[in-house]
Every structure is written in C-alpha cells, then in structure tokens.
C-alpha cells in the first residue's frame, strides 16, 4: 500500500491505498474543485457544510451518470435481443 498526500480545500489528507497514484490525485482534485465551486457559488460559512453540500452534489453527479449509462446499456441490450429473436 502506498500513501498519497491530497490537498483538499486548504487541508492536507494522507490517503493509504493500493490504487494508482494518478487516480488518487485525480479524485483529490475533483473533490477540491467541487468544494471550491460550492463555496464560491453558495458560501456555507463552515467547512463541514461546504463538505456536505459538495458530497451531495458529487453523489448527484455520480447517480446521474450511472442512470444514463444504465439506460444506454438497456437500449443496446434491447436491440441485441431483437436481432437475436429475428435470427431464431
């Protein structure tokens, strides 16, 4: 396991993981960027509130992408099933 140092919203965090270093640093940058954006657009007044609103926003982004990809997969699967039914 390696330890990586991430700077998020002005604080340093040590992360121990087996993941690739670039991957871990990218996660840190995404979180840092999101917290800065949230703080700029909706000043919360506290680190905890900024972190929670950022977390909610990131989960919303994740679930939106997940749902979109699932819908694409379902459409492709439906087309493949139709093709197979025509063959059989």
MILUM-756205 format. One record per atom (N, C-alpha, C, O): atom name; z, y negated, x negated; residue in three letters. Coordinates in nm, 4 decimals. Each point is the difference from the previous one (the first is absolute). Layout:
// residues N
+-------+----------+----------+----------+--------+
| atome |       c3 |       c2 |       c1 | residu |
+-------+----------+----------+----------+--------+
|    CA |        Z |        Y |        X |    ALA |
...
+-------+----------+----------+----------+--------+
//
This chain:
// residues 88
+-------+----------+----------+----------+--------+
| atome |       c3 |       c2 |       c1 | residu |
+-------+----------+----------+----------+--------+
|     N |   0.0000 |   0.1182 |  -0.0836 |    UNK |
|    CA |   0.0000 |  -0.1182 |   0.0836 |    UNK |
|     C |   0.0000 |  -0.1244 |  -0.0879 |    UNK |
|     O |   0.0682 |  -0.0057 |  -0.1024 |    UNK |
|     N |  -0.1452 |  -0.0926 |   0.1439 |    UNK |
|    CA |  -0.0038 |  -0.1261 |  -0.0732 |    UNK |
|     C |   0.0684 |  -0.1083 |   0.0817 |    UNK |
|     O |   0.0106 |   0.0095 |   0.1223 |    UNK |
|     N |   0.0354 |  -0.1116 |  -0.1915 |    UNK |
|    CA |   0.0620 |  -0.1147 |   0.0650 |    UNK |
|     C |  -0.0928 |  -0.1194 |  -0.0141 |    UNK |
|     O |  -0.0490 |  -0.0299 |  -0.1089 |    UNK |
|     N |   0.0259 |  -0.0375 |   0.2198 |    UNK |
|    CA |  -0.0849 |  -0.1187 |   0.0020 |    UNK |
|     C |   0.0819 |  -0.1181 |   0.0485 |    UNK |
|     O |   0.0912 |   0.0141 |   0.0815 |    UNK |
|     N |  -0.1255 |  -0.1297 |  -0.1330 |    UNK |
|    CA |   0.0679 |  -0.1228 |   0.0394 |    UNK |
|     C |  -0.0922 |  -0.0791 |   0.0918 |    UNK |
|     O |  -0.1120 |  -0.0346 |  -0.0376 |    UNK |
|     N |   0.1602 |   0.0064 |   0.1582 |    UNK |
|    CA |  -0.0775 |  -0.0773 |   0.0965 |    UNK |
|     C |   0.0711 |  -0.1319 |   0.0262 |    UNK |
|     O |   0.1220 |  -0.0043 |   0.0156 |    UNK |
|     N |  -0.1998 |  -0.1030 |  -0.0111 |    UNK |
|    CA |   0.0558 |  -0.1291 |   0.0362 |    UNK |
|     C |  -0.0461 |  -0.0303 |   0.1415 |    UNK |
|     O |  -0.1186 |  -0.0216 |   0.0246 |    UNK |
|     N |   0.2125 |   0.0203 |   0.0670 |    UNK |
|    CA |  -0.0315 |  -0.0242 |   0.1408 |    UNK |
|     C |   0.0833 |  -0.1179 |   0.0488 |    UNK |
|     O |   0.1229 |   0.0052 |   0.0022 |    UNK |
|     N |  -0.1917 |  -0.1101 |   0.0362 |    UNK |
|    CA |   0.0629 |  -0.1183 |   0.0583 |    UNK |
|     C |   0.1097 |  -0.0562 |  -0.0906 |    UNK |
|     O |   0.1065 |  -0.0415 |   0.0454 |    UNK |
|     N |  -0.1374 |   0.0420 |  -0.1772 |    UNK |
|    CA |   0.0915 |  -0.0593 |  -0.0967 |    UNK |
|     C |   0.1107 |   0.0905 |  -0.0508 |    UNK |
|     O |   0.0811 |  -0.0425 |  -0.0823 |    UNK |
|     N |  -0.0759 |   0.1651 |   0.1290 |    UNK |
|    CA |   0.1018 |   0.0947 |  -0.0471 |    UNK |
|     C |  -0.0674 |   0.1184 |  -0.0669 |    UNK |
|     O |  -0.1086 |   0.0423 |   0.0396 |    UNK |
|     N |   0.1747 |   0.0103 |  -0.1417 |    UNK |
|    CA |  -0.0546 |   0.1145 |  -0.0715 |    UNK |
|     C |   0.0618 |   0.1290 |   0.0533 |    UNK |
|     O |   0.1209 |   0.0089 |   0.0211 |    UNK |
|     N |  -0.2065 |   0.0902 |   0.0002 |    UNK |
|    CA |   0.0444 |   0.1303 |   0.0500 |    UNK |
|     C |  -0.0514 |   0.1080 |  -0.0938 |    UNK |
|     O |  -0.1169 |  -0.0008 |  -0.0384 |    UNK |
|     N |   0.2032 |   0.0925 |   0.0022 |    UNK |
|    CA |  -0.0380 |   0.1146 |  -0.0823 |    UNK |
|     C |  -0.0301 |   0.1158 |   0.0943 |    UNK |
|     O |   0.0831 |   0.0380 |   0.0825 |    UNK |
|     N |  -0.2030 |   0.0173 |  -0.0963 |    UNK |
|    CA |  -0.0441 |   0.1096 |   0.0860 |    UNK |
|     C |  -0.0261 |   0.1226 |  -0.0871 |    UNK |
|     O |  -0.0785 |  -0.0062 |  -0.0946 |    UNK |
|     N |   0.1436 |   0.1162 |   0.1263 |    UNK |
|    CA |  -0.0212 |   0.1263 |  -0.0702 |    UNK |
|     C |  -0.0884 |   0.0880 |   0.0864 |    UNK |
|     O |   0.0317 |   0.0268 |   0.1159 |    UNK |
|     N |  -0.1445 |   0.0188 |  -0.1736 |    UNK |
|    CA |  -0.0936 |   0.0785 |   0.0800 |    UNK |
|     C |  -0.0925 |   0.0819 |  -0.0889 |    UNK |
|     O |  -0.0146 |  -0.0269 |  -0.1192 |    UNK |
|     N |  -0.0473 |   0.1270 |   0.1799 |    UNK |
|    CA |  -0.1038 |   0.0778 |  -0.0672 |    UNK |
|     C |  -0.1385 |  -0.0579 |   0.0276 |    UNK |
|     O |  -0.0992 |   0.0473 |  -0.0553 |    UNK |
|     N |   0.0923 |  -0.1478 |   0.1392 |    UNK |
|    CA |  -0.1284 |  -0.0609 |   0.0355 |    UNK |
|     C |  -0.0611 |  -0.0720 |  -0.1200 |    UNK |
|     O |   0.0688 |  -0.0341 |  -0.0962 |    UNK |
|     N |  -0.2001 |   0.0121 |   0.1050 |    UNK |
|    CA |  -0.0752 |  -0.0739 |  -0.1003 |    UNK |
|     C |   0.0514 |  -0.1437 |  -0.0081 |    UNK |
|     O |   0.0308 |  -0.0610 |   0.1024 |    UNK |
|     N |  -0.0218 |   0.0072 |  -0.2233 |    UNK |
|    CA |   0.0516 |  -0.1351 |  -0.0200 |    UNK |
|     C |  -0.0776 |  -0.1068 |   0.0741 |    UNK |
|     O |   0.0598 |  -0.0895 |   0.0597 |    UNK |
|     N |  -0.1924 |   0.0972 |  -0.0623 |    UNK |
|    CA |  -0.0819 |  -0.0989 |   0.0709 |    UNK |
|     C |   0.0278 |   0.0039 |   0.1498 |    UNK |
|     O |   0.0035 |  -0.1039 |   0.0660 |    UNK |
|     N |   0.0161 |   0.2229 |  -0.0137 |    UNK |
|    CA |   0.0299 |   0.0173 |   0.1424 |    UNK |
|     C |   0.1312 |  -0.0698 |   0.0356 |    UNK |
|     O |   0.0078 |  -0.0730 |   0.0988 |    UNK |
|     N |   0.0944 |   0.0962 |  -0.1800 |    UNK |
|    CA |   0.1319 |  -0.0590 |   0.0243 |    UNK |
|     C |  -0.0073 |  -0.1522 |  -0.0095 |    UNK |
|     O |   0.0566 |  -0.0704 |   0.0836 |    UNK |
|     N |  -0.1258 |   0.0199 |  -0.1849 |    UNK |
|    CA |  -0.0130 |  -0.1451 |  -0.0168 |    UNK |
|     C |  -0.0784 |  -0.0623 |   0.1149 |    UNK |
|     O |   0.0292 |  -0.1122 |   0.0416 |    UNK |
|     N |  -0.1276 |   0.1834 |   0.0092 |    UNK |
|    CA |  -0.0765 |  -0.0488 |   0.1154 |    UNK |
|     C |   0.0901 |  -0.0109 |   0.1225 |    UNK |
|     O |  -0.0067 |  -0.0984 |   0.0737 |    UNK |
|     N |   0.0902 |   0.1985 |  -0.0519 |    UNK |
|    CA |   0.0946 |  -0.0061 |   0.1122 |    UNK |
|     C |   0.0901 |  -0.1225 |  -0.0142 |    UNK |
|     O |   0.0204 |  -0.0744 |   0.0959 |    UNK |
|     N |   0.0328 |   0.0543 |  -0.2155 |    UNK |
|    CA |   0.0859 |  -0.1156 |  -0.0238 |    UNK |
|     C |  -0.0706 |  -0.1311 |   0.0279 |    UNK |
|     O |   0.0585 |  -0.0912 |   0.0584 |    UNK |
|     N |  -0.1846 |   0.0812 |  -0.1002 |    UNK |
|    CA |  -0.0770 |  -0.1228 |   0.0231 |    UNK |
|     C |  -0.0254 |  -0.0218 |   0.1487 |    UNK |
|     O |   0.0094 |  -0.1127 |   0.0487 |    UNK |
|     N |  -0.0413 |   0.2189 |   0.0232 |    UNK |
|    CA |  -0.0233 |  -0.0120 |   0.1445 |    UNK |
|     C |   0.1270 |  -0.0492 |   0.0701 |    UNK |
|     O |  -0.0063 |  -0.0897 |   0.0840 |    UNK |
|     N |   0.1204 |   0.1478 |  -0.1180 |    UNK |
|    CA |   0.1270 |  -0.0409 |   0.0615 |    UNK |
|     C |   0.0322 |  -0.1447 |  -0.0368 |    UNK |
|     O |   0.0391 |  -0.0789 |   0.0861 |    UNK |
|     N |  -0.0555 |   0.0442 |  -0.2128 |    UNK |
|    CA |   0.0265 |  -0.1368 |  -0.0452 |    UNK |
|     C |  -0.0903 |  -0.0997 |   0.0717 |    UNK |
|     O |   0.0468 |  -0.1026 |   0.0494 |    UNK |
|     N |  -0.1761 |   0.1329 |  -0.0438 |    UNK |
|    CA |  -0.0951 |  -0.0894 |   0.0680 |    UNK |
|     C |   0.0347 |  -0.0160 |   0.1478 |    UNK |
|     O |  -0.0055 |  -0.1107 |   0.0536 |    UNK |
|     N |   0.0412 |   0.2204 |   0.0121 |    UNK |
|    CA |   0.0333 |  -0.0055 |   0.1429 |    UNK |
|     C |   0.1257 |  -0.0837 |   0.0226 |    UNK |
|     O |   0.0050 |  -0.0806 |   0.0929 |    UNK |
|     N |   0.0958 |   0.0992 |  -0.1770 |    UNK |
|    CA |   0.1233 |  -0.0775 |   0.0166 |    UNK |
|     C |  -0.0245 |  -0.1488 |  -0.0231 |    UNK |
|     O |   0.0548 |  -0.0841 |   0.0713 |    UNK |
|     N |  -0.1368 |   0.0517 |  -0.1708 |    UNK |
|    CA |  -0.0319 |  -0.1411 |  -0.0256 |    UNK |
|     C |  -0.0772 |  -0.0601 |   0.1168 |    UNK |
|     O |   0.0261 |  -0.1135 |   0.0399 |    UNK |
|     N |  -0.1208 |   0.1889 |   0.0149 |    UNK |
|    CA |  -0.0783 |  -0.0478 |   0.1137 |    UNK |
|     C |   0.0895 |  -0.0222 |   0.1220 |    UNK |
|     O |  -0.0096 |  -0.1031 |   0.0665 |    UNK |
|     N |   0.0957 |   0.1993 |  -0.0377 |    UNK |
|    CA |   0.0916 |  -0.0122 |   0.1143 |    UNK |
|     C |   0.0923 |  -0.1200 |  -0.0196 |    UNK |
|     O |   0.0225 |  -0.0771 |   0.0933 |    UNK |
|     N |   0.0304 |   0.0615 |  -0.2130 |    UNK |
|    CA |   0.0915 |  -0.1109 |  -0.0279 |    UNK |
|     C |  -0.0697 |  -0.1355 |   0.0137 |    UNK |
|     O |   0.0600 |  -0.0971 |   0.0462 |    UNK |
|     N |  -0.1872 |   0.0915 |  -0.0867 |    UNK |
|    CA |  -0.0781 |  -0.1240 |   0.0117 |    UNK |
|     C |  -0.0279 |  -0.0336 |   0.1461 |    UNK |
|     O |   0.0191 |  -0.1137 |   0.0433 |    UNK |
|     N |  -0.0641 |   0.2130 |   0.0317 |    UNK |
|    CA |  -0.0418 |  -0.0231 |   0.1384 |    UNK |
|     C |   0.1165 |  -0.0055 |   0.0983 |    UNK |
|     O |  -0.0051 |  -0.0739 |   0.0984 |    UNK |
|     N |   0.1091 |   0.1512 |  -0.1245 |    UNK |
|    CA |   0.1150 |   0.0067 |   0.0905 |    UNK |
|     C |   0.1288 |  -0.0011 |  -0.0818 |    UNK |
|     O |   0.0640 |   0.1041 |  -0.0149 |    UNK |
|     N |  -0.0252 |  -0.2186 |  -0.0379 |    UNK |
|    CA |   0.1219 |  -0.0034 |  -0.0824 |    UNK |
|     C |   0.1204 |   0.0553 |   0.0770 |    UNK |
|     O |   0.0362 |  -0.0521 |   0.1055 |    UNK |
|     N |   0.0245 |   0.1567 |  -0.1585 |    UNK |
|    CA |   0.1103 |   0.0687 |   0.0675 |    UNK |
|     C |   0.1364 |  -0.0523 |  -0.0438 |    UNK |
|     O |   0.0985 |   0.0131 |   0.0727 |    UNK |
|     N |  -0.0932 |  -0.0721 |  -0.1913 |    UNK |
|    CA |   0.1271 |  -0.0513 |  -0.0478 |    UNK |
|     C |   0.0835 |   0.0996 |  -0.0775 |    UNK |
|     O |   0.0969 |  -0.0389 |  -0.0651 |    UNK |
|     N |  -0.1318 |   0.1661 |   0.0704 |    UNK |
|    CA |   0.0758 |   0.0979 |  -0.0784 |    UNK |
|     C |  -0.0935 |   0.1096 |  -0.0499 |    UNK |
|     O |  -0.1018 |   0.0313 |   0.0618 |    UNK |
|     N |   0.1396 |   0.0248 |  -0.1743 |    UNK |
|    CA |  -0.0779 |   0.1087 |  -0.0592 |    UNK |
|     C |  -0.0061 |   0.1194 |   0.0943 |    UNK |
|     O |  -0.1056 |   0.0613 |   0.0157 |    UNK |
|     N |   0.2171 |  -0.0280 |   0.0466 |    UNK |
|    CA |   0.0045 |   0.1166 |   0.0891 |    UNK |
|     C |  -0.0954 |  -0.0168 |   0.1177 |    UNK |
|     O |  -0.0733 |   0.0931 |   0.0334 |    UNK |
|     N |   0.0730 |  -0.2092 |   0.0294 |    UNK |
|    CA |  -0.0894 |  -0.0222 |   0.1142 |    UNK |
|     C |  -0.1461 |   0.0028 |  -0.0435 |    UNK |
|     O |  -0.0847 |   0.0573 |   0.0685 |    UNK |
|     N |   0.0553 |  -0.1196 |  -0.1834 |    UNK |
|    CA |  -0.1370 |   0.0028 |  -0.0520 |    UNK |
|     C |  -0.0426 |   0.1437 |  -0.0282 |    UNK |
|     O |  -0.1129 |   0.0383 |   0.0304 |    UNK |
|     N |   0.2026 |   0.0413 |  -0.0881 |    UNK |
|    CA |  -0.0313 |   0.1395 |  -0.0310 |    UNK |
|     C |  -0.0244 |   0.0811 |   0.1270 |    UNK |
|     O |  -0.0933 |   0.0801 |   0.0049 |    UNK |
|     N |   0.1760 |  -0.0999 |   0.0978 |    UNK |
|    CA |  -0.0154 |   0.0756 |   0.1248 |    UNK |
|     C |  -0.1298 |  -0.0374 |   0.0704 |    UNK |
|     O |  -0.0733 |   0.0881 |   0.0451 |    UNK |
|     N |   0.0439 |  -0.2177 |  -0.0350 |    UNK |
|    CA |  -0.1247 |  -0.0430 |   0.0652 |    UNK |
|     C |  -0.1203 |   0.0513 |  -0.0793 |    UNK |
|     O |  -0.0996 |   0.0416 |   0.0592 |    UNK |
|     N |   0.1077 |  -0.0442 |  -0.1920 |    UNK |
|    CA |  -0.1079 |   0.0524 |  -0.0841 |    UNK |
|     C |  -0.0181 |   0.1493 |   0.0215 |    UNK |
|     O |  -0.1127 |   0.0488 |   0.0084 |    UNK |
|     N |   0.2228 |   0.0232 |   0.0004 |    UNK |
|    CA |  -0.0042 |   0.1443 |   0.0232 |    UNK |
|     C |  -0.0659 |   0.0312 |   0.1343 |    UNK |
|     O |  -0.0855 |   0.0881 |   0.0090 |    UNK |
|     N |   0.1257 |  -0.1601 |   0.0940 |    UNK |
|    CA |  -0.0596 |   0.0193 |   0.1328 |    UNK |
|     C |  -0.1499 |  -0.0260 |  -0.0060 |    UNK |
|     O |  -0.0792 |   0.0748 |   0.0572 |    UNK |
|     N |   0.0408 |  -0.1813 |  -0.1269 |    UNK |
|    CA |  -0.1409 |  -0.0362 |  -0.0123 |    UNK |
|     C |  -0.0780 |   0.1069 |  -0.0760 |    UNK |
|     O |  -0.1107 |   0.0358 |   0.0402 |    UNK |
|     N |   0.1672 |   0.0155 |  -0.1493 |    UNK |
|    CA |  -0.0670 |   0.1040 |  -0.0781 |    UNK |
|     C |  -0.0147 |   0.1298 |   0.0790 |    UNK |
|     O |  -0.1038 |   0.0656 |  -0.0082 |    UNK |
|     N |   0.2057 |  -0.0279 |   0.0842 |    UNK |
|    CA |  -0.0082 |   0.1211 |   0.0823 |    UNK |
|     C |  -0.1054 |  -0.0178 |   0.1089 |    UNK |
|     O |  -0.0734 |   0.0937 |   0.0312 |    UNK |
|     N |   0.0656 |  -0.2129 |   0.0266 |    UNK |
|    CA |  -0.1041 |  -0.0282 |   0.0986 |    UNK |
|     C |  -0.1382 |   0.0169 |  -0.0630 |    UNK |
|     O |  -0.0881 |   0.0621 |   0.0595 |    UNK |
|     N |   0.0687 |  -0.1171 |  -0.1793 |    UNK |
|    CA |  -0.1275 |   0.0160 |  -0.0714 |    UNK |
|     C |  -0.0310 |   0.1480 |  -0.0210 |    UNK |
|     O |  -0.1120 |   0.0449 |   0.0244 |    UNK |
|     N |   0.2117 |   0.0300 |  -0.0697 |    UNK |
|    CA |  -0.0174 |   0.1426 |  -0.0265 |    UNK |
|     C |  -0.0394 |   0.0766 |   0.1260 |    UNK |
|     O |  -0.0949 |   0.0784 |  -0.0012 |    UNK |
|     N |   0.1686 |  -0.1015 |   0.1098 |    UNK |
|    CA |  -0.0275 |   0.0729 |   0.1242 |    UNK |
|     C |  -0.1356 |  -0.0371 |   0.0592 |    UNK |
|     O |  -0.0667 |   0.0845 |   0.0597 |    UNK |
|     N |   0.0260 |  -0.2091 |  -0.0756 |    UNK |
|    CA |  -0.1319 |  -0.0427 |   0.0475 |    UNK |
|     C |  -0.1101 |   0.0739 |  -0.0756 |    UNK |
|     O |  -0.0947 |   0.0500 |   0.0606 |    UNK |
|     N |   0.1074 |  -0.0434 |  -0.1924 |    UNK |
|    CA |  -0.0993 |   0.0718 |  -0.0811 |    UNK |
|     C |   0.0015 |   0.1486 |   0.0340 |    UNK |
|     O |  -0.1055 |   0.0619 |   0.0138 |    UNK |
|     N |   0.2243 |  -0.0050 |  -0.0004 |    UNK |
|    CA |   0.0123 |   0.1426 |   0.0334 |    UNK |
|     C |  -0.0671 |   0.0310 |   0.1333 |    UNK |
|     O |  -0.0726 |   0.0987 |   0.0117 |    UNK |
|     N |   0.0964 |  -0.1827 |   0.0888 |    UNK |
|    CA |  -0.0596 |   0.0216 |   0.1318 |    UNK |
|     C |  -0.1521 |  -0.0129 |  -0.0062 |    UNK |
|     O |  -0.0716 |   0.0803 |   0.0599 |    UNK |
|     N |   0.0224 |  -0.1802 |  -0.1316 |    UNK |
|    CA |  -0.1442 |  -0.0203 |  -0.0140 |    UNK |
|     C |  -0.0651 |   0.1205 |  -0.0668 |    UNK |
|     O |  -0.1043 |   0.0474 |   0.0450 |    UNK |
|     N |   0.1654 |   0.0019 |  -0.1517 |    UNK |
|    CA |  -0.0547 |   0.1161 |  -0.0706 |    UNK |
|     C |   0.0058 |   0.1253 |   0.0869 |    UNK |
|     O |  -0.0918 |   0.0819 |  -0.0042 |    UNK |
|     N |   0.1975 |  -0.0657 |   0.0825 |    UNK |
|    CA |   0.0108 |   0.1150 |   0.0898 |    UNK |
|     C |  -0.1097 |  -0.0047 |   0.1059 |    UNK |
|     O |  -0.0593 |   0.1027 |   0.0331 |    UNK |
|     N |   0.0324 |  -0.2215 |   0.0198 |    UNK |
|    CA |  -0.1060 |  -0.0153 |   0.0994 |    UNK |
|     C |  -0.1363 |   0.0329 |  -0.0601 |    UNK |
|     O |  -0.0820 |   0.0650 |   0.0649 |    UNK |
|     N |   0.0567 |  -0.1089 |  -0.1883 |    UNK |
|    CA |  -0.1261 |   0.0329 |  -0.0685 |    UNK |
|     C |  -0.0125 |   0.1509 |  -0.0184 |    UNK |
|     O |  -0.1056 |   0.0583 |   0.0247 |    UNK |
|     N |   0.2149 |   0.0041 |  -0.0684 |    UNK |
|    CA |   0.0003 |   0.1444 |  -0.0210 |    UNK |
|     C |  -0.0257 |   0.0747 |   0.1301 |    UNK |
|     O |  -0.0764 |   0.0965 |   0.0019 |    UNK |
|     N |   0.1391 |  -0.1399 |   0.1064 |    UNK |
|    CA |  -0.0202 |   0.0638 |   0.1301 |    UNK |
|     C |  -0.1450 |  -0.0125 |   0.0465 |    UNK |
|     O |  -0.0561 |   0.0946 |   0.0552 |    UNK |
|     N |  -0.0043 |  -0.2115 |  -0.0777 |    UNK |
|    CA |  -0.1413 |  -0.0177 |   0.0376 |    UNK |
|     C |  -0.0897 |   0.0935 |  -0.0801 |    UNK |
|     O |  -0.0888 |   0.0645 |   0.0557 |    UNK |
|     N |   0.1123 |  -0.0572 |  -0.1874 |    UNK |
|    CA |  -0.0807 |   0.0885 |  -0.0848 |    UNK |
|     C |   0.0189 |   0.1457 |   0.0400 |    UNK |
|     O |  -0.0961 |   0.0768 |   0.0051 |    UNK |
|     N |   0.2195 |  -0.0398 |   0.0229 |    UNK |
|    CA |   0.0290 |   0.1367 |   0.0416 |    UNK |
|     C |  -0.0703 |   0.0312 |   0.1315 |    UNK |
|     O |  -0.0554 |   0.1086 |   0.0167 |    UNK |
|     N |   0.0576 |  -0.2027 |   0.0758 |    UNK |
|    CA |  -0.0692 |   0.0181 |   0.1277 |    UNK |
|     C |  -0.1491 |   0.0212 |  -0.0193 |    UNK |
|     O |  -0.0594 |   0.0861 |   0.0649 |    UNK |
|     N |  -0.0020 |  -0.1642 |  -0.1541 |    UNK |
|    CA |  -0.1431 |   0.0161 |  -0.0280 |    UNK |
|     C |  -0.0296 |   0.1361 |  -0.0618 |    UNK |
|     O |  -0.0994 |   0.0639 |   0.0347 |    UNK |
|     N |   0.1845 |  -0.0196 |  -0.1255 |    UNK |
|    CA |  -0.0199 |   0.1313 |  -0.0619 |    UNK |
|     C |   0.0143 |   0.1122 |   0.1026 |    UNK |
|     O |  -0.0765 |   0.0964 |  -0.0024 |    UNK |
|     N |   0.1731 |  -0.1085 |   0.0915 |    UNK |
|    CA |   0.0180 |   0.1008 |   0.1051 |    UNK |
|     C |  -0.1231 |   0.0042 |   0.0894 |    UNK |
|     O |  -0.0465 |   0.1083 |   0.0356 |    UNK |
|     N |  -0.0071 |  -0.2247 |   0.0012 |    UNK |
|    CA |  -0.1218 |  -0.0048 |   0.0821 |    UNK |
|     C |  -0.1155 |   0.0693 |  -0.0703 |    UNK |
|     O |  -0.0744 |   0.0755 |   0.0627 |    UNK |
|     N |   0.0584 |  -0.1003 |  -0.1924 |    UNK |
|    CA |  -0.1084 |   0.0635 |  -0.0759 |    UNK |
|     C |   0.0178 |   0.1516 |  -0.0040 |    UNK |
|     O |  -0.0962 |   0.0750 |   0.0169 |    UNK |
|     N |   0.2195 |  -0.0308 |  -0.0394 |    UNK |
|    CA |   0.0263 |   0.1437 |  -0.0037 |    UNK |
|     C |  -0.0257 |   0.0647 |   0.1356 |    UNK |
|     O |  -0.0531 |   0.1109 |   0.0067 |    UNK |
|     N |   0.0902 |  -0.1788 |   0.1006 |    UNK |
|    CA |  -0.0222 |   0.0552 |   0.1338 |    UNK |
|     C |  -0.1488 |   0.0128 |   0.0303 |    UNK |
|     O |  -0.0410 |   0.0920 |   0.0708 |    UNK |
|     N |  -0.0400 |  -0.1832 |  -0.1237 |    UNK |
|    CA |  -0.1451 |   0.0090 |   0.0213 |    UNK |
|     C |  -0.0600 |   0.1183 |  -0.0749 |    UNK |
|     O |  -0.0976 |   0.0599 |   0.0451 |    UNK |
|     N |   0.1561 |  -0.0269 |  -0.1592 |    UNK |
|    CA |  -0.0504 |   0.1108 |  -0.0811 |    UNK |
|     C |   0.0363 |   0.1336 |   0.0638 |    UNK |
|     O |  -0.0800 |   0.0936 |  -0.0013 |    UNK |
|     N |   0.1990 |  -0.0850 |   0.0564 |    UNK |
|    CA |   0.0509 |   0.1265 |   0.0544 |    UNK |
|     C |  -0.0558 |   0.0269 |   0.1324 |    UNK |
|     O |   0.0318 |   0.1021 |   0.0609 |    UNK |
+-------+----------+----------+----------+--------+
//
